[in-house]
């Protein structure tokens, strides 16, 4: 299915460069649609599925299939990282890191010989893994990725899901599946629906979270894919971590 110019602009504004080849596979025992972008499997617009977690067919469930929050967290609240020369705006990476260090317990140290680390690299779109993988992992950034986009991607690396992936999200928002672009339906599932670990911090969904989808994300017809329960729209921001984002990270990394 071809995208209209309006649809393409909407997707590119939300997740620059993430229009790839639509494919299907199995992720944590669930069939998922993903986009093949430069050899990587992307779900939820900007989340990279590790190769060990994706299969062509449903595999027998084992105890090692899913991550736990403890194994996905960075030891000593510290992310080891390196910035590749291909990153378009390395100063923006510095600014995003400075923001994280100013408002959360997360610290960043340059890699020396560590095996598990994050490599900021240039590429198509803005994408990252969720949590610590335990080996080399990437935050991929195109020239369209702003400081706010980088703060968002670091959020995934820290271990944050998209805000609308909360288990209780249906009490706060309506997902208008009839308006979702074909191939992106799985991007609107909760972390429970994808058999992943997680937790909800706070009593309600935070529309001000830097991890929140916009109301028109991946719309196929110019109509909202997400609304409040009363049908009204909302605004999102990519300026910095919200108070709830910060509190959630502090809960994860005391």
C-alpha positions as CSV (number, residue, x, y, z in Angstrom):
1,X,0.0,0.0,0.0
2,X,1.4,3.4,-1.0
3,X,1.4,6.3,1.4
4,X,0.0,9.6,0.4
5,X,2.3,12.6,0.9
6,X,0.3,13.6,3.9
7,X,0.6,10.1,5.5
8,X,4.3,10.0,4.7
9,X,4.9,13.4,6.3
10,X,3.0,12.3,9.4
11,X,5.1,9.2,9.9
12,X,8.4,11.0,9.1
13,X,7.6,13.7,11.6
14,X,6.9,11.1,14.3
15,X,9.8,8.7,13.4
16,X,12.1,10.2,10.8
17,X,13.2,7.7,8.2
18,X,11.5,4.6,9.6
19,X,9.4,3.7,6.5
20,X,10.9,0.3,5.5
21,X,9.8,-3.1,4.2
22,X,6.9,-4.6,6.0
23,X,7.5,-8.1,7.3
24,X,6.2,-10.5,9.9
25,X,7.9,-12.7,12.5
26,X,7.5,-14.0,16.1
27,X,8.6,-11.9,19.1
28,X,8.1,-13.4,22.5
29,X,5.6,-16.0,21.2
30,X,3.5,-13.4,19.4
31,X,3.3,-12.7,15.7
32,X,4.4,-9.2,15.1
33,X,4.6,-6.9,12.1
34,X,7.9,-5.1,11.8
35,X,9.7,-2.9,9.4
36,X,13.0,-4.0,7.9
37,X,15.2,-0.9,7.9
38,X,18.8,-1.2,6.9
39,X,19.0,-4.8,8.1
40,X,17.3,-4.2,11.4
41,X,13.8,-5.2,12.6
42,X,11.9,-2.1,13.9
43,X,8.7,-2.3,15.9
44,X,6.7,0.6,17.5
45,X,8.4,2.9,15.1
46,X,11.8,3.1,16.8
47,X,12.3,0.0,18.9
48,X,14.9,-2.4,17.6
49,X,14.3,-6.1,18.1
50,X,17.5,-8.0,19.0
51,X,18.1,-10.9,16.5
52,X,18.0,-13.4,19.4
53,X,14.4,-12.3,20.1
54,X,13.0,-12.6,16.6
55,X,12.2,-15.9,14.8
56,X,10.4,-16.9,11.6
57,X,8.1,-19.3,13.5
58,X,6.7,-19.6,17.0
59,X,9.3,-21.4,19.2
60,X,8.7,-23.4,22.3
61,X,8.4,-21.2,25.4
62,X,11.4,-21.3,27.7
63,X,12.4,-19.4,30.8
64,X,15.0,-17.5,28.9
65,X,12.6,-16.2,26.2
66,X,11.7,-13.0,27.9
67,X,13.8,-10.5,29.8
68,X,13.2,-9.5,33.4
69,X,13.6,-5.9,34.4
70,X,16.6,-6.6,36.5
71,X,18.6,-8.1,33.6
72,X,17.5,-5.3,31.3
73,X,18.8,-2.6,33.7
74,X,22.2,-1.0,33.6
75,X,24.4,-2.0,36.6
76,X,25.3,0.9,38.9
77,X,22.8,3.1,37.0
78,X,25.6,3.6,34.4
79,X,25.3,3.4,30.7
80,X,28.6,2.8,28.9
81,X,28.6,4.5,25.5
82,X,30.6,5.5,22.5
83,X,29.8,8.0,19.7
84,X,30.6,6.9,16.2
85,X,31.9,9.5,13.7
86,X,28.9,8.9,11.5
87,X,26.5,10.6,14.0
88,X,25.2,13.7,12.2
89,X,25.0,16.0,15.2
90,X,27.2,14.7,18.0
91,X,26.7,17.8,20.0
92,X,23.0,16.9,20.3
93,X,24.0,13.6,21.8
94,X,26.0,15.5,24.4
95,X,23.0,17.7,25.1
96,X,20.6,14.8,25.5
97,X,23.1,13.0,27.8
98,X,23.5,16.2,29.9
99,X,19.7,16.4,30.3
100,X,19.5,12.8,31.5
101,X,22.3,13.3,34.0
102,X,20.8,16.5,35.3
103,X,17.4,15.1,36.2
104,X,17.8,11.3,36.8
105,X,20.2,9.0,38.6
106,X,21.5,7.6,35.2
107,X,25.1,8.3,34.5
108,X,27.1,7.9,31.3
109,X,30.7,6.9,30.9
110,X,32.8,6.6,27.8
111,X,33.7,3.1,26.8
112,X,37.2,1.7,27.2
113,X,37.1,-2.1,26.9
114,X,33.6,-2.9,28.1
115,X,31.8,-5.6,26.1
116,X,28.3,-4.3,26.8
117,X,27.8,-0.7,25.6
118,X,25.7,1.6,23.5
119,X,27.1,2.9,20.2
120,X,25.5,6.1,19.0
121,X,25.7,5.8,15.2
122,X,24.4,7.5,12.1
123,X,21.7,5.8,10.0
124,X,18.1,5.9,8.9
125,X,15.6,7.2,11.4
126,X,15.8,7.2,15.2
127,X,15.9,3.8,16.9
128,X,17.2,1.8,19.8
129,X,16.8,-1.4,21.9
130,X,14.7,-1.3,25.1
131,X,16.9,-1.9,28.1
132,X,20.4,-3.4,28.3
133,X,21.2,-6.2,25.9
134,X,24.4,-7.3,27.5
135,X,26.6,-6.8,24.4
136,X,27.0,-4.1,21.7
137,X,23.8,-2.3,21.1
138,X,22.9,0.8,19.0
139,X,21.1,4.1,19.2
140,X,20.7,4.9,15.5
141,X,20.3,8.6,14.6
142,X,19.6,10.3,11.3
143,X,20.1,14.0,10.7
144,X,16.4,14.5,11.4
145,X,16.7,13.3,15.0
146,X,16.4,16.3,17.4
147,X,17.8,16.5,20.9
148,X,14.3,15.5,22.1
149,X,14.3,12.5,19.8
150,X,17.6,11.4,21.3
151,X,16.3,11.9,24.8
152,X,13.4,9.6,23.8
153,X,15.7,7.0,22.3
154,X,17.9,7.0,25.4
155,X,14.7,6.4,27.4
156,X,14.3,3.2,25.5
157,X,17.9,2.2,26.2
158,X,17.3,2.9,29.9
159,X,14.3,0.5,29.8
160,X,11.3,2.7,29.1
161,X,8.5,1.5,26.8
162,X,6.3,3.9,24.9
163,X,3.8,5.5,27.3
164,X,0.8,4.2,25.4
165,X,2.1,0.7,25.9
166,X,1.0,0.8,29.6
167,X,-1.0,-2.2,30.7
168,X,-3.8,0.1,31.9
169,X,-3.8,2.4,28.9
170,X,-7.3,1.4,27.8
171,X,-8.7,3.2,30.8
172,X,-7.2,6.4,29.6
173,X,-7.1,6.3,25.8
174,X,-8.8,4.8,22.8
175,X,-6.8,3.1,20.1
176,X,-8.7,3.7,16.8
177,X,-7.5,0.6,15.0
178,X,-9.5,1.5,11.9
179,X,-7.3,4.4,11.3
180,X,-3.9,2.7,11.7
181,X,-1.7,2.3,8.6
182,X,-1.6,-1.4,7.4
183,X,1.5,-3.1,8.9
184,X,1.6,-0.9,12.0
185,X,-1.1,-2.5,14.0
186,X,1.3,-4.3,16.4
187,X,3.0,-1.0,17.2
188,X,-0.1,-0.1,19.3
189,X,0.0,-3.2,21.6
190,X,0.8,-3.0,25.3
191,X,3.9,-4.6,26.6
192,X,1.8,-7.4,28.1
193,X,0.2,-8.2,24.8
194,X,3.7,-8.7,23.4
195,X,4.7,-10.9,26.3
196,X,7.3,-8.5,27.6
197,X,8.1,-7.6,31.1
198,X,7.3,-4.1,32.5
199,X,5.4,-2.1,35.1
200,X,3.2,0.9,35.2
201,X,4.3,3.7,37.5
202,X,1.7,6.1,38.7
203,X,-2.1,5.9,38.6
204,X,-2.7,7.3,35.2
205,X,-1.2,7.6,31.7
206,X,1.1,10.6,31.3
207,X,0.2,12.6,28.1
208,X,3.2,14.8,28.8
209,X,5.7,11.9,28.7
210,X,8.4,12.2,26.2
211,X,7.8,8.5,25.4
212,X,4.1,9.1,24.3
213,X,2.9,8.6,20.7
214,X,1.1,11.5,19.1
215,X,-2.7,11.2,18.2
216,X,-1.9,10.9,14.5
217,X,1.0,8.5,14.7
218,X,0.9,6.0,11.8
219,X,-2.5,7.2,10.6
220,X,-3.6,5.9,7.2
221,X,-6.3,8.4,6.5
222,X,-5.6,11.6,8.4
223,X,-7.8,10.6,11.3
224,X,-6.4,10.1,14.8
225,X,-5.1,6.7,15.8
226,X,-5.1,7.6,19.5
227,X,-7.6,9.8,21.4
228,X,-8.6,10.4,25.0
229,X,-11.5,8.4,26.2
230,X,-13.8,11.2,25.5
231,X,-12.7,11.4,21.9
232,X,-10.6,14.5,22.3
233,X,-7.1,15.0,21.0
234,X,-3.9,15.8,23.0
235,X,-0.5,17.3,22.4
236,X,2.9,15.5,22.9
237,X,6.3,17.0,23.6
238,X,9.8,16.2,22.7
239,X,11.5,18.8,24.9
240,X,12.6,16.7,27.8
241,X,11.6,14.1,30.4
242,X,8.4,14.8,32.2
243,X,8.1,14.6,36.0
244,X,6.5,11.2,35.7
245,X,9.2,10.0,33.3
246,X,11.8,11.1,35.9
247,X,9.9,9.4,38.7
248,X,9.6,6.2,36.7
249,X,13.3,6.1,36.1
250,X,14.0,6.7,39.8
251,X,11.7,3.8,40.6
252,X,13.7,1.6,38.2
253,X,17.1,3.0,39.3
254,X,17.0,4.0,42.9
